[in-house]
Amino acid sequence: MDFIDIACPYCGETIQLAVDGSAGDQRYVEDCQVCCRPIEVSVDLDADGGLHVRGRDGDDA
């Protein structure tokens, strides 16, 4: 399990996500620990096994 810090796309606060890199690429919704709004989380693994985590609000295109 990896712990990744991201900025909430709504309130801008830094939150920590627990990410299981062994599960491969993932898409899920997790509520912000500060403002409780739903963040769409994308987890992608690169060819070297590095994690790339992005959080976005539901209004992002």
Secondary structure, 3 states (H helix, E strand, C coil): CEEEEEECCCCCCEEEEEECHHHCCEEEEEECCCCCCEEEEEEEECCCCCEEEEEECCCCC
